[in-house]
């Protein structure tokens, strides 16, 4: 842009003939307005556009600031402020995530062909990274990591369980069923709706059979030398968490000749891993006697006897307090709490109460013990977990060092730029 020039200092012109005044150059620059966007399009603020362009797949409702004229399940296009295309996604009129981005290709349509491309690509990834001959329970589709945000699919032997996290994805999930049938040839496909009904809170419904034959009540799955019985229709979990596989591998690798205390043991997967690794004693603590019954069944399926195992149905903090009073010590303590839990006497929050768990676990840990700390909540970051372990160690007056860090296995990929997806942390700590 040209700017008007001024003369500073002495003038070379004679004083009696001053230069005529100059007309100031026009400094106004015409700026073309951004292109108008059609209905079903959203222009995002700079920070949100940059985050989305860097790989984050979500646009939060407060980013948009107003309801769209679109209906839940409609396809919407996302643009920068200057009109540059960023992504295309599915609109959700109800939840905190307003749009889930499915593609960054302006020419790609979200249809059956797009679903086929993603499901086949996900299958190739698993085939290249997983020992599927030794593993029959794993994730086939990891939502955002396989560019199908809001939908996950787990394989349990010959049966698939699809989790749908928004009602806005109902139509897309229905289109996905024949694609899964074609690519993976399962015996059945079940669908678990993981979102709240419009009427508010209520018990989670069992998974529904969407295609194929009715699955047996117990399906046996394999993870290396371990065997587990799972129920693919169960509303609160099948009985095995595939995402904690790296934690089980770490426990098995370090458990030899150790006395192991497994807190919040659920159906005993980490207890079995410790036993398979050569533990000389395993104590499993969980509020649910029903969970212990399933753990015993898993021991049977894996060809292990109960001689080394003790099952205690009680609150973990209460059990550890009694053990500390009796000076009963362990060489490995595993803490794998739910994000939230309720007992008769108290409620538990992983963000609020983890340090207390660590403090009590250290009171029953012998010198040289290993403390295995799991956290399954994306809002509870790795830094926060390490800080909570430090607070608990300070309360117990023990020295603790983090010696191993584990996260999600290869069948749970994360798109670059999506830090919210890194929800699982598993730390192995050495106790002095």
C-alpha positions as CSV (number, residue, x, y, z in Angstrom):
1,X,0.0,0.0,0.0
2,X,1.4,3.5,-0.9
3,X,1.6,5.9,2.0
4,X,1.8,9.8,1.6
5,X,5.4,11.1,2.2
6,X,6.2,14.0,4.5
7,X,9.4,16.2,4.3
8,X,11.4,16.5,7.5
9,X,14.4,18.8,8.2
10,X,15.5,21.8,6.0
11,X,13.9,22.5,2.7
12,X,16.0,23.1,-0.5
13,X,13.3,25.3,-1.9
14,X,13.7,29.1,-1.6
15,X,11.5,30.5,1.2
16,X,9.7,32.9,-1.1
17,X,8.4,30.1,-3.2
18,X,7.0,27.5,-0.9
19,X,5.9,24.2,-2.4
20,X,2.2,23.9,-3.0
21,X,0.5,21.5,-0.6
22,X,0.3,17.9,-1.7
23,X,-3.0,15.9,-1.8
24,X,-2.8,13.0,0.7
25,X,-2.8,9.6,-1.0
26,X,-6.0,7.5,-0.5
27,X,-5.1,5.0,2.3
28,X,-8.4,3.1,2.3
29,X,-8.0,-0.5,1.1
30,X,-11.0,-2.4,-0.2
31,X,-11.4,-5.7,1.7
32,X,-13.7,-8.3,0.1
33,X,-16.2,-9.8,2.5
34,X,-15.8,-13.5,3.3
35,X,-17.8,-15.7,1.0
36,X,-21.3,-16.4,2.1
37,X,-21.8,-19.9,3.4
38,X,-24.8,-22.1,2.6
39,X,-27.2,-23.5,5.1
40,X,-25.6,-26.4,7.1
41,X,-22.2,-24.6,7.3
42,X,-20.5,-23.0,10.3
43,X,-17.7,-20.4,10.4
44,X,-15.5,-21.1,13.4
45,X,-13.5,-18.7,15.6
46,X,-9.8,-18.6,15.0
47,X,-8.7,-20.8,18.0
48,X,-11.4,-23.4,17.3
49,X,-10.5,-23.5,13.6
50,X,-6.8,-23.9,14.4
51,X,-7.5,-26.8,16.8
52,X,-9.8,-28.5,14.4
53,X,-7.2,-28.2,11.5
54,X,-4.5,-29.7,13.8
55,X,-6.5,-32.9,14.2
56,X,-8.9,-32.3,17.1
57,X,-12.2,-33.9,15.9
58,X,-14.7,-32.0,18.1
59,X,-16.4,-28.7,18.0
60,X,-17.9,-27.8,21.4
61,X,-21.3,-26.2,21.7
62,X,-20.0,-23.1,23.4
63,X,-17.7,-22.5,20.4
64,X,-20.6,-22.1,18.1
65,X,-22.6,-20.0,20.6
66,X,-26.0,-20.5,19.0
67,X,-28.2,-23.4,17.8
68,X,-27.9,-24.2,14.2
69,X,-30.9,-24.6,11.9
70,X,-29.8,-28.1,11.2
71,X,-31.3,-31.2,12.9
72,X,-29.3,-33.8,14.9
73,X,-27.6,-36.2,12.5
74,X,-27.3,-33.6,9.7
75,X,-24.0,-33.2,7.9
76,X,-22.5,-29.7,8.4
77,X,-19.4,-28.1,6.9
78,X,-16.9,-26.3,9.1
79,X,-15.0,-23.2,7.8
80,X,-12.4,-20.7,8.8
81,X,-13.4,-17.1,9.3
82,X,-12.2,-16.3,5.8
83,X,-14.3,-19.1,4.3
84,X,-11.5,-21.8,4.0
85,X,-12.9,-25.3,4.3
86,X,-11.6,-27.2,7.4
87,X,-13.8,-30.3,7.9
88,X,-17.2,-32.0,7.4
89,X,-19.0,-33.6,10.3
90,X,-22.2,-34.7,12.0
91,X,-24.2,-32.2,14.0
92,X,-25.5,-33.0,17.5
93,X,-28.2,-30.6,18.8
94,X,-28.2,-32.0,22.3
95,X,-24.8,-32.9,23.7
96,X,-21.8,-30.7,24.7
97,X,-20.0,-31.7,21.5
98,X,-21.9,-29.9,18.8
99,X,-20.1,-31.3,15.7
100,X,-17.9,-34.4,15.3
101,X,-15.6,-34.0,12.3
102,X,-15.5,-37.1,10.0
103,X,-13.5,-35.9,7.0
104,X,-11.1,-33.1,6.1
105,X,-11.6,-33.8,2.4
106,X,-14.1,-31.3,0.9
107,X,-14.9,-33.8,-1.8
108,X,-15.7,-36.8,0.5
109,X,-19.3,-37.5,1.2
110,X,-20.2,-39.2,4.5
111,X,-21.9,-42.3,3.1
112,X,-21.6,-46.1,3.0
113,X,-18.5,-45.9,0.7
114,X,-16.8,-43.6,3.3
115,X,-17.6,-46.1,6.1
116,X,-16.2,-49.0,4.0
117,X,-12.9,-47.1,3.5
118,X,-12.6,-46.5,7.3
119,X,-13.6,-50.0,8.4
120,X,-11.1,-51.6,6.0
121,X,-8.3,-49.3,6.9
122,X,-8.9,-50.0,10.6
123,X,-8.8,-53.7,9.9
124,X,-5.5,-53.4,8.0
125,X,-4.0,-51.5,10.9
126,X,-5.0,-54.1,13.5
127,X,-3.7,-56.9,11.3
128,X,-0.3,-55.2,11.0
129,X,0.1,-54.4,14.7
130,X,-1.7,-57.0,16.8
131,X,-1.0,-60.7,17.4
132,X,-4.6,-61.6,16.5
133,X,-3.7,-65.4,16.6
134,X,-3.2,-64.9,20.4
135,X,-5.8,-62.2,20.9
136,X,-9.5,-62.6,20.4
137,X,-10.7,-59.5,22.4
138,X,-9.7,-56.2,21.0
139,X,-11.0,-52.9,19.5
140,X,-11.8,-52.9,15.8
141,X,-12.9,-49.3,15.6
142,X,-11.7,-46.7,18.0
143,X,-14.0,-43.8,17.2
144,X,-11.9,-40.6,16.6
145,X,-8.7,-42.6,16.1
146,X,-10.2,-44.4,13.1
147,X,-12.0,-41.3,11.9
148,X,-15.5,-42.5,13.0
149,X,-15.9,-40.2,16.0
150,X,-18.5,-41.1,18.6
151,X,-18.6,-44.8,17.6
152,X,-16.4,-47.7,18.8
153,X,-16.6,-51.4,18.0
154,X,-15.0,-54.2,20.0
155,X,-14.5,-57.8,18.9
156,X,-15.1,-60.6,21.4
157,X,-14.3,-63.8,19.6
158,X,-16.9,-64.0,16.8
159,X,-19.2,-61.3,18.2
160,X,-19.0,-57.5,17.9
161,X,-20.2,-54.8,20.2
162,X,-20.7,-51.4,18.8
163,X,-20.9,-48.4,21.3
164,X,-22.7,-45.3,20.1
165,X,-22.0,-42.2,22.1
166,X,-24.6,-39.8,20.6
167,X,-28.2,-40.1,19.4
168,X,-27.1,-37.9,16.4
169,X,-25.1,-40.9,15.1
170,X,-28.0,-43.4,15.0
171,X,-28.4,-43.3,11.3
172,X,-24.7,-43.6,10.7
173,X,-24.4,-46.5,13.1
174,X,-27.2,-48.3,11.3
175,X,-25.3,-47.8,8.0
176,X,-22.2,-49.2,9.6
177,X,-23.7,-52.6,10.5
178,X,-23.7,-54.1,7.0
179,X,-20.2,-52.8,6.5
180,X,-19.0,-54.6,9.7
181,X,-20.8,-57.7,8.6
182,X,-19.0,-57.6,5.2
183,X,-15.5,-56.8,6.4
184,X,-15.4,-58.9,9.6
185,X,-18.0,-61.7,9.1
186,X,-19.0,-62.0,12.7
187,X,-21.7,-64.2,14.1
188,X,-23.5,-61.3,15.7
189,X,-23.4,-57.5,16.1
190,X,-24.7,-55.9,19.3
191,X,-25.3,-52.2,19.8
192,X,-24.8,-50.4,23.1
193,X,-26.2,-46.9,23.4
194,X,-23.8,-44.9,25.6
195,X,-25.8,-41.6,25.8
196,X,-28.4,-40.4,28.1
197,X,-32.0,-40.6,27.0
198,X,-33.8,-37.3,26.5
199,X,-35.9,-38.0,29.6
200,X,-32.8,-37.7,31.8
201,X,-30.9,-40.2,34.0
202,X,-31.9,-43.8,34.0
203,X,-30.2,-47.2,34.2
204,X,-28.2,-48.1,31.1
205,X,-30.0,-50.6,28.9
206,X,-28.4,-53.9,27.8
207,X,-26.8,-54.1,24.4
208,X,-29.3,-54.9,21.7
209,X,-28.9,-57.5,19.0
210,X,-28.6,-55.6,15.7
211,X,-27.7,-58.4,13.4
212,X,-27.0,-62.1,13.5
213,X,-27.5,-64.9,16.0
214,X,-28.1,-64.5,19.7
215,X,-24.8,-64.6,21.6
216,X,-24.3,-67.1,24.4
217,X,-24.4,-65.7,28.0
218,X,-20.7,-66.4,28.3
219,X,-18.2,-66.0,25.4
220,X,-14.6,-67.2,26.0
221,X,-11.9,-64.9,24.8
222,X,-8.2,-65.3,24.7
223,X,-5.3,-62.9,25.6
224,X,-2.1,-64.8,25.4
225,X,-2.2,-67.6,27.9
226,X,-5.2,-66.0,29.8
227,X,-8.8,-66.8,29.2
228,X,-11.8,-64.7,30.1
229,X,-15.5,-65.1,30.0
230,X,-17.4,-62.1,28.8
231,X,-21.1,-61.1,28.3
232,X,-21.5,-58.9,25.2
233,X,-25.1,-57.9,26.3
234,X,-24.1,-56.6,29.8
235,X,-25.1,-52.9,30.2
236,X,-22.2,-51.8,32.4
237,X,-19.3,-53.7,30.8
238,X,-18.6,-57.1,29.2
239,X,-16.3,-58.2,32.0
240,X,-13.0,-57.3,30.3
241,X,-11.4,-54.0,29.4
242,X,-9.3,-54.4,26.2
243,X,-7.8,-50.9,26.7
244,X,-6.0,-52.0,29.9
245,X,-4.0,-54.7,28.1
246,X,-0.7,-53.0,28.4
247,X,-1.2,-52.7,32.1
248,X,-1.9,-56.4,32.4
249,X,1.3,-57.1,30.4
250,X,3.3,-54.9,32.8
251,X,1.9,-56.6,35.9
252,X,2.7,-60.1,34.5
253,X,6.2,-59.0,33.7
254,X,6.9,-57.7,37.2
255,X,4.9,-60.1,39.4
256,X,7.3,-63.0,39.9
257,X,7.6,-64.1,43.5
258,X,5.6,-61.1,44.7
259,X,2.7,-60.9,47.1
260,X,0.1,-58.9,45.1
261,X,-2.8,-56.8,46.4
262,X,-5.3,-55.9,43.6
263,X,-7.7,-53.1,44.5
264,X,-10.9,-52.6,42.6
265,X,-10.3,-56.0,41.1
266,X,-13.6,-56.3,39.2
267,X,-13.5,-59.6,37.3
268,X,-9.9,-60.3,38.2
269,X,-8.1,-59.6,34.9
270,X,-5.1,-58.0,36.6
271,X,-5.1,-60.7,39.3
272,X,-4.9,-63.4,36.6
273,X,-2.0,-61.4,35.0
274,X,-0.2,-61.4,38.3
275,X,-0.7,-65.1,38.8
276,X,0.4,-65.8,35.2
277,X,3.6,-63.8,35.9
278,X,4.5,-66.0,38.9
279,X,3.1,-64.2,41.9
280,X,3.2,-66.2,45.1
281,X,0.1,-64.7,46.6
282,X,-2.8,-62.6,45.0
283,X,-5.5,-60.8,47.1
284,X,-8.3,-59.3,45.1
285,X,-10.5,-56.6,46.7
286,X,-13.8,-55.4,45.3
287,X,-17.2,-54.4,46.6
288,X,-19.0,-56.8,44.4
289,X,-19.2,-60.5,45.3
290,X,-20.7,-61.1,41.8
291,X,-17.5,-59.7,40.3
292,X,-15.4,-62.1,42.4
293,X,-17.6,-65.0,41.2
294,X,-16.7,-64.0,37.6
295,X,-13.0,-63.7,38.6
296,X,-13.1,-67.3,39.9
297,X,-14.7,-68.4,36.6
298,X,-11.8,-66.7,34.7
299,X,-9.3,-68.6,36.9
300,X,-11.0,-71.9,35.8
301,X,-11.1,-70.9,32.1
302,X,-7.3,-70.1,32.3
303,X,-6.5,-73.4,34.0
304,X,-5.5,-71.8,37.3
305,X,-6.5,-73.0,40.7
306,X,-7.5,-70.8,43.6
307,X,-4.8,-71.9,46.0
308,X,-2.8,-68.6,45.6
309,X,-5.9,-66.4,45.5
310,X,-7.9,-64.6,48.2
311,X,-11.1,-62.7,47.4
312,X,-12.4,-59.9,49.7
313,X,-15.7,-58.2,49.1
314,X,-15.4,-54.9,50.9
315,X,-14.4,-51.3,50.5
316,X,-10.7,-50.9,49.5
317,X,-9.8,-48.2,52.0
318,X,-11.4,-50.1,54.9
319,X,-9.5,-53.3,53.9
320,X,-6.2,-51.6,53.7
321,X,-6.7,-49.9,57.1
322,X,-7.3,-53.3,58.7
323,X,-4.2,-54.8,56.9
324,X,-2.0,-51.9,58.0
325,X,-3.2,-52.4,61.6
326,X,-2.2,-56.1,61.3
327,X,1.1,-55.1,59.5
328,X,0.2,-57.3,56.5
329,X,2.5,-56.2,53.7
330,X,2.7,-56.7,49.9
331,X,5.4,-56.6,47.3
332,X,3.0,-55.2,44.6
333,X,-0.1,-53.1,45.0
334,X,-2.4,-52.4,42.1
335,X,-4.8,-49.4,42.2
336,X,-7.3,-49.4,39.3
337,X,-10.3,-47.5,40.6
338,X,-13.3,-46.4,38.5
339,X,-13.6,-42.7,37.8
340,X,-16.6,-42.5,40.2
341,X,-17.9,-45.1,42.7
342,X,-20.4,-45.3,45.6
343,X,-20.4,-47.6,48.6
344,X,-22.7,-47.6,51.6
345,X,-20.5,-45.3,53.5
346,X,-19.0,-42.9,51.0
347,X,-18.6,-41.9,47.4
348,X,-15.3,-42.0,45.5
349,X,-13.9,-39.6,42.9
350,X,-10.6,-40.4,41.2
351,X,-9.7,-36.7,40.9
352,X,-10.5,-36.0,44.6
353,X,-9.5,-39.2,46.4
354,X,-6.6,-40.8,44.5
355,X,-4.0,-39.5,47.0
356,X,-5.8,-41.2,49.8
357,X,-5.7,-44.5,48.0
358,X,-2.0,-44.1,47.4
359,X,-1.3,-43.2,51.0
360,X,-3.1,-46.3,52.3
361,X,-1.5,-48.5,49.6
362,X,1.9,-47.4,50.7
363,X,1.1,-48.3,54.3
364,X,0.7,-51.9,53.2
365,X,3.7,-51.9,50.8
366,X,6.9,-53.6,51.9
367,X,10.3,-52.0,51.1
368,X,11.1,-52.6,47.4
369,X,7.4,-53.0,46.5
370,X,5.9,-51.9,43.2
371,X,2.9,-49.6,43.2
372,X,0.9,-49.9,39.9
373,X,-1.4,-46.9,39.5
374,X,-4.1,-46.8,36.8
375,X,-6.4,-43.9,35.9
376,X,-9.2,-44.0,33.4
377,X,-10.4,-40.4,32.9
378,X,-9.3,-38.0,30.3
379,X,-9.8,-35.0,32.6
380,X,-7.4,-36.6,35.1
381,X,-4.1,-36.0,33.2
382,X,-0.8,-37.8,33.5
383,X,0.7,-34.8,35.3
384,X,-2.2,-34.8,37.7
385,X,-1.8,-38.6,38.4
386,X,1.9,-38.2,39.1
387,X,1.2,-35.3,41.4
388,X,-1.5,-37.3,43.3
389,X,1.0,-40.2,43.8
390,X,3.5,-37.7,45.2
391,X,0.9,-36.3,47.6
392,X,0.0,-39.7,48.8
393,X,3.6,-40.7,49.2
394,X,4.2,-37.5,51.3
395,X,1.3,-38.4,53.6
396,X,2.6,-41.9,54.0
397,X,6.2,-40.6,54.5
398,X,7.5,-42.9,51.8
399,X,9.7,-42.3,48.7
400,X,8.2,-43.4,45.4
401,X,9.7,-43.3,41.9
402,X,7.9,-43.7,38.6
403,X,9.8,-46.4,36.7
404,X,7.4,-47.3,33.8
405,X,4.6,-45.5,32.0
406,X,2.0,-47.3,29.9
407,X,-1.0,-46.1,27.9
408,X,-3.5,-47.3,25.4
409,X,-2.5,-50.3,23.2
410,X,-2.2,-50.2,19.4
411,X,-5.8,-51.0,18.7
412,X,-6.8,-47.7,20.4
413,X,-5.1,-45.1,18.1
414,X,-5.3,-41.4,18.7
415,X,-5.3,-38.8,15.9
416,X,-2.5,-36.3,16.3
417,X,-3.8,-33.1,18.0
418,X,-6.5,-35.0,20.1
419,X,-5.1,-34.8,23.6
420,X,-8.6,-35.4,25.1
421,X,-8.5,-38.9,23.7
422,X,-5.5,-39.9,25.8
423,X,-7.6,-41.0,28.8
424,X,-5.8,-44.1,30.1
425,X,-2.7,-43.9,32.2
426,X,-0.9,-46.9,33.9
427,X,2.2,-46.1,36.0
428,X,4.6,-48.6,37.7
429,X,6.3,-47.1,40.7
430,X,9.1,-48.3,42.9
431,X,8.6,-47.9,46.6
432,X,11.6,-47.2,48.8
